[in-house]
Amino acid sequence: MYCPFCRNPDSRVVDSRVTDDGSAIRRRRQCSECGRRFTTVETTSLSVVKRSGVGEPFSRSKVINGVRKACQGRPVSEDDLALLAQEVEEQIRSSGAAEIEAHEVGLVILGPLQKLDEVAYLRFASVYQAFDSLEDFESAISLLRHEAEQEMPAAATAPNGSAKSQA
């Protein structure tokens, strides 16, 4: 790391701290030549490889923009979209890979989007998975209904194991 003041290539770390969200490390450095202090921030790089083979840095804003179109007219706030993008990034980073295919990013988006809004999920999936017919929509809706039915028995059971009465 070159000193930004005198361009000396040697500095020592005086203090290191993890940022609030844990995605970076902030280091306070002191130049061994001029004695001035400066701050650096270290982050891990995550590249998305497009269909053309070109790589570019992962961008939460691109995730948000892509999902925003599917959420038009739905009760989804900007905060919801930001949380979704954060969850997508965390899932991708937890895989440990430094590069991920763009198609894989879309697949990761589908899970959190389904939890956020099923209609937006269907819209996104219809474009992303290239639905060609009504049967594709029917199949996706059937899958959503099946998953909802699987969750219903667990939600209908009281904590003590007895079924809730519907009086």
DSSP file (Angstrom, degrees, kcal/mol; ACC not computed):
  #  RESIDUE AA STRUCTURE BP1 BP2  ACC     N-H-->O    O-->H-N    N-H-->O    O-->H-N    TCO  KAPPA ALPHA  PHI   PSI    X-CA   Y-CA   Z-CA
    1    1 A M              0   0    0      0, 0.0     2,-0.3     0, 0.0    39,-0.0   0.000 360.0 360.0 360.0 121.1    0.0    0.0    0.0
    2    2 A Y        -     0   0    0      1,-0.1     6,-0.1    29,-0.0     9,-0.0  -0.603 360.0-110.4 -81.6 140.2    1.5    3.3   -1.1
    3    3 A C     >  -     0   0    0      5,-2.5     4,-1.7    -2,-0.3    -1,-0.1  -0.521  20.9-142.3 -65.0 130.0    1.3    6.3    1.2
    4    4 A P  T  4 S+     0   0    0      0, 0.0    -1,-0.2     0, 0.0    -2,-0.0   0.635  96.8  46.5 -71.7 -10.8   -1.1    8.8   -0.4
    5    5 A F  T  4 S+     0   0    0      3,-0.1    -2,-0.0    31,-0.1    -3,-0.0   0.875 132.2   9.0 -96.5 -47.1    1.1   11.7    0.8
    6    6 A C  T  4 S-     0   0    0      2,-0.1    -4,-0.0     0, 0.0    -3,-0.0   0.440  90.4-124.0-118.1  -1.2    4.6   10.7   -0.1
    7    7 A R     <  +     0   0    0     -4,-1.7    -5,-0.0     1,-0.2     0, 0.0   0.625  52.8 158.0  68.2  15.6    4.1    7.5   -2.2
    8    8 A N        -     0   0    0      1,-0.1    -5,-2.5     2,-0.1    -1,-0.2  -0.526  40.2-142.8 -68.5 135.1    6.4    5.5    0.1
    9    9 A P  S    S+     0   0    0      0, 0.0     2,-0.5     0, 0.0    -1,-0.1   0.510  75.6  81.9 -80.3  -2.1    5.5    1.8   -0.4
   10   10 A D        +     0   0    0     -7,-0.0    22,-1.7     2,-0.0    23,-0.5  -0.901  48.8 146.1-112.6 125.4    6.0    0.9    3.3
   11   11 A S  E     -A   31   0A   0     -2,-0.5     2,-0.4    20,-0.2    20,-0.2  -0.971  33.1-134.9-145.7 159.9    3.4    1.5    6.0
   12   12 A R  E     -A   30   0A   0     18,-2.6    18,-2.5    -2,-0.3     2,-0.5  -0.909  24.1-113.4-118.8 149.7    2.4   -0.2    9.2
   13   13 A V  E     +A   29   0A   0     -2,-0.4    16,-0.3    16,-0.2     3,-0.1  -0.686  30.4 176.6 -82.0 124.7   -1.1   -1.0   10.5
   14   14 A V  E     +     0   0A   0     14,-3.4     2,-0.3    -2,-0.5    15,-0.2   0.788  68.8   3.5 -94.9 -36.3   -2.0    1.0   13.6
   15   15 A D  E     -A   28   0A   0     13,-1.5    13,-3.3     2,-0.0     2,-0.4  -0.991  58.7-163.8-154.0 141.5   -5.6   -0.2   14.1
   16   16 A S  E     +A   27   0A   0     -2,-0.3     2,-0.3    11,-0.2    11,-0.2  -0.996  13.0 172.7-129.9 136.7   -8.0   -2.7   12.4
   17   17 A R  E     -A   26   0A   0      9,-2.6     9,-3.7    -2,-0.4     2,-0.3  -0.999  30.5-124.2-142.4 144.1  -11.8   -2.9   12.7
   18   18 A V  E     -A   25   0A   0     -2,-0.3     7,-0.2     7,-0.2     5,-0.0  -0.681  38.2-113.1 -81.9 138.7  -14.5   -4.8   11.0
   19   19 A T    >   -     0   0    0      5,-2.6     3,-1.4    -2,-0.3    -1,-0.1  -0.192  33.7 -97.2 -67.3 166.9  -17.2   -2.6    9.5
   20   20 A D  T 3  S+     0   0    0      1,-0.3    -1,-0.1     2,-0.1    -2,-0.1   0.866 124.8  42.0 -55.5 -42.6  -20.7   -2.7   11.0
   21   21 A D  T 3  S-     0   0    0      1,-0.0    -1,-0.3     0, 0.0    -2,-0.1   0.479 108.4-123.3 -87.9  -0.2  -22.1   -5.1    8.4
   22   22 A G  S <  S+     0   0    0     -3,-1.4    -2,-0.1     2,-0.2    -1,-0.0   0.567  80.8 114.4  76.5   8.7  -19.0   -7.3    8.6
   23   23 A S  S    S+     0   0    0     20,-0.0    21,-0.6     1,-0.0     2,-0.3   0.526  76.3  24.4 -91.3  -5.0  -18.3   -7.0    4.8
   24   24 A A  E     - B   0  43A   0     19,-0.1    -5,-2.6    -5,-0.1     2,-0.5  -0.971  66.4-128.2-152.4 163.9  -15.1   -5.1    5.1
   25   25 A I  E     -AB  18  42A   0     17,-2.3    17,-3.0    -2,-0.3     2,-0.5  -0.982  17.9-150.6-119.3 128.9  -12.1   -4.3    7.3
   26   26 A R  E     -AB  17  41A   0     -9,-3.7    -9,-2.6    -2,-0.5     2,-0.4  -0.868  16.5-168.1 -98.7 124.6  -11.1   -0.7    8.0
   27   27 A R  E     -AB  16  40A   0     13,-3.1    13,-2.8    -2,-0.5     2,-0.6  -0.953  14.8-150.8-118.8 132.6   -7.4   -0.3    8.7
   28   28 A R  E     -AB  15  39A   0    -13,-3.3   -14,-3.4    -2,-0.4   -13,-1.5  -0.892  26.4-171.6 -97.2 124.9   -5.7    2.7   10.1
   29   29 A R  E     -AB  13  38A   0      9,-3.4     9,-2.1    -2,-0.6     2,-0.4  -0.818  17.9-151.6-120.6 156.6   -2.1    2.9    8.7
   30   30 A Q  E     -AB  12  37A   0    -18,-2.5   -18,-2.6    -2,-0.3     7,-0.2  -0.997  23.0-124.3-129.5 130.2    1.0    5.0    9.4
   31   31 A C  E  >  -A   11   0A   0      5,-2.7     4,-0.9    -2,-0.4   -20,-0.2  -0.502   9.1-148.9 -71.8 134.1    3.6    5.7    6.8
   32   32 A S  T  4 S+     0   0    0    -22,-1.7    -1,-0.1    -2,-0.2   -21,-0.1   0.668  94.5  45.7 -77.4 -15.9    7.1    4.7    7.9
   33   33 A E  T  4 S+     0   0    0    -23,-0.5    -1,-0.1     3,-0.1   -22,-0.1   0.932 129.0  15.3 -90.5 -58.8    8.7    7.5    5.8
   34   34 A C  T  4 S-     0   0    0      2,-0.1    -2,-0.1   -26,-0.0     3,-0.1   0.615  90.7-131.5 -97.1 -13.4    6.6   10.7    6.5
   35   35 A G     <  +     0   0    0     -4,-0.9    -3,-0.1     1,-0.3     2,-0.1   0.418  57.8 138.9  81.4  -2.6    4.8    9.5    9.6
   36   36 A R        -     0   0    0     -6,-0.1    -5,-2.7     1,-0.1     2,-0.3  -0.402  46.3-130.2 -77.2 154.8    1.3   10.6    8.4
   37   37 A R  E     +B   30   0A   0     -7,-0.2     2,-0.3    -3,-0.1    -7,-0.2  -0.775  27.7 169.9-107.4 149.8   -1.7    8.4    8.9
   38   38 A F  E     -B   29   0A   0     -9,-2.1    -9,-3.4    -2,-0.3     2,-0.4  -0.965  26.2-120.3-151.2 163.8   -4.3    7.2    6.4
   39   39 A T  E     -B   28   0A   0     -2,-0.3     2,-0.3   -11,-0.2   -11,-0.2  -0.883  20.5-172.5-113.8 138.9   -7.2    4.8    6.3
   40   40 A T  E     -B   27   0A   0    -13,-2.8   -13,-3.1    -2,-0.4     2,-0.4  -0.913  11.3-149.3-122.8 155.9   -7.7    1.8    3.9
   41   41 A V  E     -B   26   0A   0     -2,-0.3     2,-0.5   -15,-0.2   -15,-0.2  -0.993   9.2-157.9-126.7 125.7  -10.8   -0.4    3.5
   42   42 A E  E     +B   25   0A   0    -17,-3.0   -17,-2.3    -2,-0.4     2,-0.3  -0.887  17.5 167.8-105.6 130.5  -10.4   -4.1    2.5
   43   43 A T  E     -B   24   0A   0     -2,-0.5     2,-0.3   -19,-0.2   -19,-0.1  -0.946  35.9-111.3-133.2 157.3  -13.3   -5.9    0.9
   44   44 A T        -     0   0    0    -21,-0.6     2,-0.4    -2,-0.3    54,-0.0  -0.646  34.3-125.1 -84.0 146.9  -13.5   -9.3   -0.9
   45   45 A S        -     0   0    0     -2,-0.3     2,-0.4    12,-0.0    -1,-0.0  -0.747  22.7-171.1 -95.7 143.1  -14.2   -9.1   -4.6
   46   46 A L        -     0   0    0     -2,-0.4    12,-3.0    12,-0.1     2,-0.4  -0.982   8.3-162.1-132.8 118.0  -17.1  -11.0   -6.1
   47   47 A S  E     -Cd  57  99B   0     51,-2.9    53,-2.2    -2,-0.4     2,-0.5  -0.822   9.9-148.6-107.3 141.2  -17.4  -11.1   -9.8
   48   48 A V  E     -Cd  56 100B   0      8,-3.5     8,-1.9    -2,-0.4     2,-0.7  -0.933  14.2-146.5-105.2 124.8  -20.5  -12.0  -11.9
   49   49 A V  E     -Cd  55 101B   0     51,-2.8    53,-2.5    -2,-0.5    54,-0.3  -0.827  15.9-149.1 -95.6 118.1  -19.7  -13.7  -15.2
   50   50 A K    >   -     0   0    0      4,-2.9     3,-2.1    -2,-0.7    -1,-0.0  -0.248  31.6 -96.9 -79.4 170.4  -22.1  -12.8  -17.9
   51   51 A R  T 3  S+     0   0    0      1,-0.3    -1,-0.1     2,-0.1    -2,-0.0   0.819 124.7  59.8 -56.8 -32.3  -23.2  -15.0  -20.8
   52   52 A S  T 3  S-     0   0    0      2,-0.1    -1,-0.3     1,-0.1     3,-0.1   0.596 119.2-111.3 -73.6  -9.5  -20.6  -13.3  -23.0
   53   53 A G  S <  S+     0   0    0     -3,-2.1     2,-0.3     1,-0.4    -2,-0.1   0.322  75.5 133.4  95.3  -7.5  -17.9  -14.5  -20.6
   54   54 A V        -     0   0    0     -5,-0.1    -4,-2.9     1,-0.0    -1,-0.4  -0.589  46.3-144.1 -78.7 136.2  -17.1  -10.9  -19.4
   55   55 A G  E     +C   49   0B   0     -2,-0.3    -6,-0.2    -6,-0.2    46,-0.0  -0.771  21.2 173.7-100.6 146.9  -16.8  -10.5  -15.7
   56   56 A E  E     -C   48   0B   0     -8,-1.9    -8,-3.5    -2,-0.3     3,-0.1  -0.979  40.4 -85.1-145.2 156.4  -18.0   -7.5  -13.7
   57   57 A P  E     -C   47   0B   0      0, 0.0   -10,-0.2     0, 0.0     2,-0.1  -0.293  51.9 -99.8 -62.4 144.4  -18.2   -6.8  -10.0
   58   58 A F        -     0   0    0    -12,-3.0     2,-0.4     1,-0.0   -12,-0.1  -0.388  41.6-161.5 -60.7 140.6  -21.4   -7.9   -8.2
   59   59 A S     >  -     0   0    0      1,-0.1     4,-1.4    -3,-0.1     3,-0.3  -0.967  22.8-162.7-134.2 117.8  -23.8   -5.0   -7.7
   60   60 A R  H  > S+     0   0    0     -2,-0.4     4,-2.7     1,-0.2     5,-0.2   0.874  95.6  61.0 -61.6 -35.7  -26.7   -4.9   -5.3
   61   61 A S  H  > S+     0   0    0      1,-0.2     4,-2.7     2,-0.2    -1,-0.2   0.854 101.2  52.3 -63.5 -33.3  -28.2   -2.1   -7.3
   62   62 A K  H  > S+     0   0    0     -3,-0.3     4,-2.2     2,-0.2    -1,-0.2   0.894 109.7  49.0 -67.9 -37.9  -28.5   -4.3  -10.4
   63   63 A V  H  X S+     0   0    0     -4,-1.4     4,-2.3     2,-0.2     5,-0.2   0.946 112.8  47.9 -62.4 -47.7  -30.3   -6.9   -8.3
   64   64 A I  H  X S+     0   0    0     -4,-2.7     4,-2.7     1,-0.2    -2,-0.2   0.923 111.8  49.3 -60.2 -46.0  -32.6   -4.2   -7.0
   65   65 A N  H  X S+     0   0    0     -4,-2.7     4,-1.1     1,-0.2    -1,-0.2   0.892 112.1  48.4 -62.8 -39.9  -33.3   -2.8  -10.4
   66   66 A G  H  X S+     0   0    0     -4,-2.2     4,-0.7     1,-0.2    -1,-0.2   0.896 116.9  41.2 -66.7 -40.2  -34.1   -6.2  -11.9
   67   67 A V  H  X S+     0   0    0     -4,-2.3     4,-1.4     1,-0.2     3,-0.3   0.815 103.5  68.2 -78.0 -30.8  -36.4   -7.2   -9.1
   68   68 A R  H  < S+     0   0    0     -4,-2.7     4,-0.4     1,-0.2     3,-0.3   0.877  96.4  55.1 -56.6 -39.0  -38.0   -3.7   -9.0
   69   69 A K  H >< S+     0   0    0     -4,-1.1     3,-0.9     1,-0.2    -1,-0.2   0.898 107.9  48.3 -62.3 -40.1  -39.6   -4.3  -12.4
   70   70 A A  H 3< S+     0   0    0     -4,-0.7    -1,-0.2    -3,-0.3    -2,-0.2   0.750 111.0  52.6 -70.9 -22.4  -41.2   -7.5  -11.1
   71   71 A C  T >< S+     0   0    0     -4,-1.4     3,-2.4    -3,-0.3     5,-0.3   0.380  75.1 134.1 -95.6   3.1  -42.5   -5.7   -8.1
   72   72 A Q  T <  S+     0   0    0     -3,-0.9    -3,-0.1    -4,-0.4    -4,-0.0  -0.314  80.3   9.0 -57.3 130.1  -44.2   -2.8   -9.9
   73   73 A G  T 3  S+     0   0    0      1,-0.3    -1,-0.3     3,-0.1    -2,-0.1   0.493 106.5 114.7  79.1   2.9  -47.7   -2.2   -8.5
   74   74 A R  S <  S-     0   0    0     -3,-2.4     2,-2.4     2,-0.1    -1,-0.3  -0.702  82.7-104.0-103.2 157.3  -47.0   -4.6   -5.6
   75   75 A P  S    S+     0   0    0      0, 0.0     2,-0.5     0, 0.0    -3,-0.1  -0.363  75.8 129.4 -79.2  63.6  -46.8   -3.6   -1.9
   76   76 A V        -     0   0    0     -2,-2.4    -2,-0.1    -5,-0.3     2,-0.1  -0.979  44.9-150.3-122.2 124.2  -43.0   -3.9   -1.8
   77   77 A S     >  -     0   0    0     -2,-0.5     4,-1.9     1,-0.1     5,-0.1  -0.381  28.7-109.6 -89.7 167.9  -40.9   -1.0   -0.4
   78   78 A E  H  > S+     0   0    0      1,-0.2     4,-2.4     2,-0.2     5,-0.2   0.856 121.6  56.0 -62.5 -35.4  -37.4    0.1   -1.3
   79   79 A D  H  > S+     0   0    0      2,-0.2     4,-2.5     1,-0.2    -1,-0.2   0.901 104.9  52.1 -63.8 -40.1  -36.3   -1.2    2.1
   80   80 A D  H  > S+     0   0    0      1,-0.2     4,-2.3     2,-0.2    -2,-0.2   0.914 110.6  48.2 -60.0 -42.9  -37.7   -4.6    1.2
   81   81 A L  H  X S+     0   0    0     -4,-1.9     4,-2.5     2,-0.2    -2,-0.2   0.895 110.5  50.9 -65.7 -40.2  -35.7   -4.5   -2.1
   82   82 A A  H  X S+     0   0    0     -4,-2.4     4,-2.1     2,-0.2    -2,-0.2   0.905 111.2  48.1 -64.6 -40.9  -32.5   -3.5   -0.3
   83   83 A L  H  X S+     0   0    0     -4,-2.5     4,-2.5     2,-0.2    -2,-0.2   0.893 110.6  51.9 -65.8 -39.1  -32.9   -6.3    2.2
   84   84 A L  H  X S+     0   0    0     -4,-2.3     4,-2.5     2,-0.2    -2,-0.2   0.935 110.2  48.3 -61.2 -46.5  -33.6   -8.8   -0.6
   85   85 A A  H  X S+     0   0    0     -4,-2.5     4,-2.4     1,-0.2    -2,-0.2   0.880 111.4  50.6 -62.9 -38.0  -30.4   -7.7   -2.4
   86   86 A Q  H  X S+     0   0    0     -4,-2.1     4,-2.6     2,-0.2    -1,-0.2   0.919 110.5  49.1 -65.1 -43.0  -28.4   -8.0    0.8
   87   87 A E  H  X S+     0   0    0     -4,-2.5     4,-2.4     2,-0.2    -2,-0.2   0.902 111.0  50.6 -62.8 -41.3  -29.8  -11.5    1.4
   88   88 A V  H  X S+     0   0    0     -4,-2.5     4,-2.3     2,-0.2    -2,-0.2   0.940 111.7  47.3 -61.7 -47.5  -28.9  -12.5   -2.2
   89   89 A E  H  X S+     0   0    0     -4,-2.4     4,-2.9     1,-0.2     5,-0.2   0.913 111.5  50.8 -61.8 -42.4  -25.3  -11.1   -1.8
   90   90 A E  H  X S+     0   0    0     -4,-2.6     4,-2.2     1,-0.2    -1,-0.2   0.901 110.4  49.4 -62.8 -40.9  -24.9  -12.9    1.5
   91   91 A Q  H  X S+     0   0    0     -4,-2.4     4,-0.7     2,-0.2    -1,-0.2   0.914 113.3  46.4 -63.8 -42.2  -26.1  -16.2    0.0
   92   92 A I  H ><>S+     0   0    0     -4,-2.3     3,-1.0     1,-0.2     5,-0.5   0.934 113.6  47.6 -66.5 -45.6  -23.7  -15.8   -2.9
   93   93 A R  H ><5S+     0   0    0     -4,-2.9     3,-1.7     1,-0.2    -1,-0.2   0.854 103.9  61.9 -64.1 -34.5  -20.7  -14.9   -0.7
   94   94 A S  H 3<5S+     0   0    0     -4,-2.2    -1,-0.2     1,-0.3    -2,-0.2   0.712  90.5  68.9 -66.8 -18.3  -21.4  -17.8    1.7
   95   95 A S  T <<5S-     0   0    0     -3,-1.0    -1,-0.3    -4,-0.7    -2,-0.2   0.742 102.7-134.0 -69.9 -21.0  -20.8  -20.2   -1.2
   96   96 A G  T < 5 +     0   0    0     -3,-1.7     2,-0.2    -4,-0.4    -3,-0.1   0.407  58.4 134.9  85.3  -3.2  -17.2  -19.1   -1.0
   97   97 A A      < -     0   0    0     -5,-0.5    -1,-0.3     1,-0.1    -2,-0.1  -0.567  48.4-154.9 -82.2 143.0  -16.8  -18.6   -4.8
   98   98 A A  S    S+     0   0    0     -2,-0.2   -51,-2.9     1,-0.1     2,-0.4   0.683  84.5  39.3 -86.0 -20.4  -15.0  -15.5   -6.1
   99   99 A E  E     -d   47   0B   0    -53,-0.2     2,-0.3   -51,-0.0   -51,-0.2  -0.973  65.6-177.7-130.2 145.2  -17.0  -15.7   -9.4
  100  100 A I  E     -d   48   0B   0    -53,-2.2   -51,-2.8    -2,-0.4     2,-0.1  -0.998  30.8-111.2-141.2 142.5  -20.6  -16.7  -10.1
  101  101 A E  E  >  -d   49   0B   0     -2,-0.3     4,-1.5   -53,-0.2     3,-0.5  -0.442  26.3-124.1 -69.6 144.9  -22.5  -17.0  -13.3
  102  102 A A  H  > S+     0   0    0    -53,-2.5     4,-1.7     1,-0.2     5,-0.1   0.867 112.6  58.1 -57.8 -37.9  -25.1  -14.4  -14.0
  103  103 A H  H  > S+     0   0    0    -54,-0.3     4,-1.7     1,-0.2    -1,-0.2   0.884 102.8  53.3 -60.7 -38.6  -27.7  -17.2  -14.4
  104  104 A E  H  > S+     0   0    0     -3,-0.5     4,-2.2     1,-0.2    -1,-0.2   0.856 102.9  57.3 -66.0 -35.4  -26.9  -18.4  -10.9
  105  105 A V  H  X S+     0   0    0     -4,-1.5     4,-2.0     1,-0.2    -1,-0.2   0.930 106.1  50.7 -60.2 -44.1  -27.5  -14.9   -9.4
  106  106 A G  H  X S+     0   0    0     -4,-1.7     4,-1.4     1,-0.2    -1,-0.2   0.883 108.5  51.3 -60.8 -39.6  -31.0  -15.1  -10.9
  107  107 A L  H  X S+     0   0    0     -4,-1.7     4,-0.7     1,-0.2    -1,-0.2   0.882 108.9  50.8 -66.1 -37.4  -31.6  -18.5   -9.3
  108  108 A V  H  < S+     0   0    0     -4,-2.2     3,-0.5     1,-0.2    -1,-0.2   0.865 106.1  56.6 -66.9 -35.3  -30.5  -17.2   -5.9
  109  109 A I  H  X S+     0   0    0     -4,-2.0     4,-2.2     1,-0.2     5,-0.2   0.856  94.4  68.4 -63.0 -35.9  -32.9  -14.2   -6.3
  110  110 A L  H  X S+     0   0    0     -4,-1.4     4,-2.1     1,-0.2    -1,-0.2   0.859  95.1  53.8 -56.9 -41.0  -35.9  -16.5   -6.8
  111  111 A G  H  X S+     0   0    0     -4,-0.7     4,-1.6    -3,-0.5    -1,-0.2   0.974 113.6  37.8 -61.6 -58.9  -35.9  -17.8   -3.2
  112  112 A P  H  > S+     0   0    0      0, 0.0     4,-1.8     0, 0.0    -1,-0.2   0.855 115.7  55.1 -62.5 -33.0  -36.0  -14.5   -1.3
  113  113 A L  H  X S+     0   0    0     -4,-2.2     4,-2.8     1,-0.2     8,-0.3   0.877 103.8  54.5 -67.8 -36.7  -38.3  -13.0   -3.8
  114  114 A Q  H  < S+     0   0    0     -4,-2.1    -1,-0.2    -5,-0.2    -3,-0.1   0.898 110.4  46.5 -62.8 -39.8  -40.8  -15.9   -3.4
  115  115 A K  H  < S+     0   0    0     -4,-1.6    -1,-0.2    -5,-0.2    -2,-0.2   0.846 114.7  48.5 -68.8 -33.4  -40.9  -15.1    0.4
  116  116 A L  H  < S-     0   0    0     -4,-1.8     2,-0.3     1,-0.3    -2,-0.2   0.942 133.0 -13.5 -73.8 -49.6  -41.3  -11.4   -0.3
  117  117 A D     X  -     0   0    0     -4,-2.8     4,-2.2    -5,-0.1    -1,-0.3  -0.851  50.3-155.4-161.3 117.0  -44.1  -11.4   -2.8
  118  118 A E  H  > S+     0   0    0     -2,-0.3     4,-2.3     2,-0.2     5,-0.1   0.847  97.5  52.0 -66.8 -34.4  -45.5  -14.4   -4.7
  119  119 A V  H  > S+     0   0    0      2,-0.2     4,-2.3     1,-0.2    -1,-0.2   0.935 111.5  46.5 -67.9 -44.4  -46.9  -12.3   -7.6
  120  120 A A  H  > S+     0   0    0      1,-0.2     4,-2.8     2,-0.2     5,-0.2   0.884 110.5  55.1 -62.5 -37.5  -43.5  -10.6   -8.1
  121  121 A Y  H  X S+     0   0    0     -4,-2.2     4,-3.1    -8,-0.3     5,-0.2   0.932 108.2  47.6 -59.4 -46.6  -41.9  -14.0   -7.9
  122  122 A L  H  X S+     0   0    0     -4,-2.3     4,-2.4     2,-0.2    -2,-0.2   0.903 112.4  49.6 -62.8 -40.7  -44.1  -15.3  -10.7
  123  123 A R  H  X S+     0   0    0     -4,-2.3     4,-1.4     2,-0.2     5,-0.2   0.949 114.8  43.5 -61.8 -48.7  -43.3  -12.2  -12.8
  124  124 A F  H  X S+     0   0    0     -4,-2.8     4,-3.3     1,-0.2     3,-0.3   0.932 115.7  48.2 -63.9 -46.2  -39.6  -12.5  -12.3
  125  125 A A  H  X S+     0   0    0     -4,-3.1     4,-3.0     1,-0.2    -1,-0.2   0.865 105.9  58.5 -62.9 -36.9  -39.6  -16.3  -12.9
  126  126 A S  H  <>S+     0   0    0     -4,-2.4     5,-2.4    -5,-0.2    -1,-0.2   0.871 116.7  33.3 -63.9 -35.6  -41.7  -16.0  -16.0
  127  127 A V  H ><5S+     0   0    0     -4,-1.4     3,-0.9    -3,-0.3    -2,-0.2   0.916 122.1  46.7 -81.7 -47.8  -39.1  -13.8  -17.6
  128  128 A Y  H 3<5S+     0   0    0     -4,-3.3    -3,-0.2     1,-0.3    -2,-0.2   0.877 120.7  37.1 -65.7 -39.6  -36.0  -15.4  -16.0
  129  129 A Q  T 3<5S-     0   0    0     -4,-3.0    -1,-0.3    -5,-0.3    -2,-0.1   0.287 110.3-122.4 -97.4  10.3  -37.0  -18.9  -16.7
  130  130 A A  T < 5 -     0   0    0     -3,-0.9    -3,-0.2     1,-0.2    -4,-0.1   0.926  27.1-153.8  52.2  59.3  -38.5  -18.0  -20.1
  131  131 A F      < -     0   0    0     -5,-2.4    -1,-0.2    -6,-0.2     3,-0.1  -0.432  15.0-176.9 -60.3 133.8  -42.1  -19.2  -19.6
  132  132 A D        +     0   0    0      1,-0.1     2,-0.3    -2,-0.1    -1,-0.2   0.595  56.9  17.6-108.6 -17.1  -43.5  -20.0  -23.0
  133  133 A S  S >> S-     0   0    0      1,-0.1     4,-1.2     0, 0.0     3,-0.5  -0.903  80.0 -97.0-149.5 172.2  -47.1  -21.0  -22.2
  134  134 A L  H 3> S+     0   0    0     -2,-0.3     4,-3.0     1,-0.2     5,-0.2   0.823 118.7  64.4 -62.6 -31.1  -49.9  -20.9  -19.8
  135  135 A E  H 3> S+     0   0    0      1,-0.2     4,-2.5     2,-0.2    -1,-0.2   0.860  97.6  54.9 -62.1 -35.3  -48.8  -24.4  -18.7
  136  136 A D  H <> S+     0   0    0     -3,-0.5     4,-2.0     2,-0.2    -1,-0.2   0.919 111.2  44.5 -63.4 -42.7  -45.5  -22.9  -17.5
  137  137 A F  H  X S+     0   0    0     -4,-1.2     4,-2.8     2,-0.2     5,-0.2   0.928 112.9  51.2 -65.4 -45.0  -47.5  -20.5  -15.3
  138  138 A E  H  X S+     0   0    0     -4,-3.0     4,-2.6     1,-0.2    -2,-0.2   0.890 109.7  50.4 -60.0 -39.9  -49.8  -23.2  -14.1
  139  139 A S  H  X S+     0   0    0     -4,-2.5     4,-2.1     2,-0.2    -1,-0.2   0.918 111.8  46.8 -64.5 -44.2  -46.9  -25.4  -13.1
  140  140 A A  H  X S+     0   0    0     -4,-2.0     4,-2.1     2,-0.2    -2,-0.2   0.900 113.6  48.5 -65.1 -41.0  -45.2  -22.6  -11.2
  141  141 A I  H  X S+     0   0    0     -4,-2.8     4,-2.6     2,-0.2    -2,-0.2   0.906 109.8  52.3 -66.8 -41.1  -48.5  -21.7   -9.4
  142  142 A S  H  X S+     0   0    0     -4,-2.6     4,-2.5    -5,-0.2    -2,-0.2   0.906 109.1  50.2 -60.3 -41.4  -49.1  -25.4   -8.6
  143  143 A L  H  X S+     0   0    0     -4,-2.1     4,-2.3     2,-0.2    -1,-0.2   0.912 110.5  49.4 -63.4 -42.8  -45.7  -25.6   -7.0
  144  144 A L  H  X S+     0   0    0     -4,-2.1     4,-2.2     2,-0.2    -2,-0.2   0.913 112.0  48.7 -62.1 -42.8  -46.3  -22.4   -5.0
  145  145 A R  H  X S+     0   0    0     -4,-2.6     4,-2.4     2,-0.2    -2,-0.2   0.909 110.5  51.0 -64.2 -41.8  -49.7  -23.9   -3.8
  146  146 A H  H  X S+     0   0    0     -4,-2.5     4,-1.8     1,-0.2    -1,-0.2   0.920 111.0  48.0 -61.8 -44.2  -48.0  -27.2   -2.9
  147  147 A E  H  X S+     0   0    0     -4,-2.3     4,-1.4     1,-0.2    -1,-0.2   0.880 111.2  51.1 -64.4 -37.9  -45.3  -25.4   -0.8
  148  148 A A  H  X S+     0   0    0     -4,-2.2     4,-1.7     1,-0.2    -2,-0.2   0.887 108.8  51.5 -66.3 -38.5  -48.0  -23.3    0.9
  149  149 A E  H  < S+     0   0    0     -4,-2.4    -1,-0.2     1,-0.2    -2,-0.2   0.852 106.2  54.7 -66.2 -34.2  -49.9  -26.4    1.8
  150  150 A Q  H  X S+     0   0    0     -4,-1.8     4,-0.5     1,-0.2    -1,-0.2   0.843 111.6  44.5 -66.9 -33.2  -46.8  -28.0    3.3
  151  151 A E  H  X S+     0   0    0     -4,-1.4     4,-1.8     1,-0.1    -2,-0.2   0.766 100.6  71.3 -80.8 -27.0  -46.4  -24.9    5.5
  152  152 A M  H  X S+     0   0    0     -4,-1.7     4,-2.2     1,-0.2     5,-0.2   0.917  93.1  51.9 -60.8 -48.7  -50.1  -24.8    6.5
  153  153 A P  H  > S+     0   0    0      0, 0.0     4,-0.6     0, 0.0    -1,-0.2   0.889 111.1  49.0 -58.8 -37.1  -50.1  -27.9    8.8
  154  154 A A  H >< S+     0   0    0     -4,-0.5     3,-0.6     1,-0.2    -2,-0.2   0.887 113.8  45.8 -67.7 -38.3  -47.1  -26.6   10.8
  155  155 A A  H 3< S+     0   0    0     -4,-1.8    -1,-0.2     1,-0.2    -3,-0.2   0.780 108.4  57.2 -74.6 -27.0  -48.8  -23.2   11.2
  156  156 A A  H 3< S+     0   0    0     -4,-2.2     8,-1.6    -5,-0.2     2,-0.5   0.569  89.1  90.2 -82.3  -8.4  -52.1  -24.7   12.2
  157  157 A T  B << S-E  163   0C   0     -3,-0.6     6,-0.2    -4,-0.6     5,-0.1  -0.760  76.1-131.3 -92.7 130.6  -50.6  -26.7   15.1
  158  158 A A    >   -     0   0    0      4,-2.8     3,-2.2    -2,-0.5    -2,-0.1  -0.325  30.5-101.7 -73.1 162.4  -50.5  -25.0   18.5
  159  159 A P  T 3  S+     0   0    0      0, 0.0    -1,-0.1     0, 0.0    -2,-0.0   0.784 122.3  56.8 -57.2 -29.4  -47.3  -25.0   20.4
  160  160 A N  T 3  S-     0   0    0      2,-0.1     3,-0.1     1,-0.1    -2,-0.0   0.440 121.8-105.6 -84.7   3.0  -48.5  -27.8   22.7
  161  161 A G  S <  S+     0   0    0     -3,-2.2     2,-0.2     1,-0.3    -1,-0.1   0.267  82.9 119.3  96.2 -10.6  -49.1  -30.0   19.7
  162  162 A S        -     0   0    0     -5,-0.1    -4,-2.8     1,-0.1    -1,-0.3  -0.570  69.7-104.2 -87.6 153.9  -52.9  -29.8   19.6
  163  163 A A  B     -E  157   0C   0     -6,-0.2    -6,-0.2    -2,-0.2     2,-0.2  -0.450  37.5-108.8 -73.6 147.7  -54.8  -28.4   16.6
  164  164 A K        -     0   0    0     -8,-1.6     2,-0.3    -2,-0.1    -1,-0.1  -0.512  31.4-121.1 -74.5 142.5  -56.2  -24.9   16.9
  165  165 A S        -     0   0    0     -2,-0.2     2,-0.6     1,-0.1    -1,-0.1  -0.626  11.9-148.7 -83.6 145.6  -59.9  -24.6   17.2
  166  166 A Q              0   0    0     -2,-0.3    -1,-0.1     1,-0.1    -2,-0.0  -0.655 360.0 360.0-113.3  73.7  -61.7  -22.6   14.5
  167  167 A A              0   0    0     -2,-0.6    -1,-0.1     0, 0.0    -2,-0.0   0.431 360.0 360.0 -89.8 360.0  -64.7  -21.3   16.5
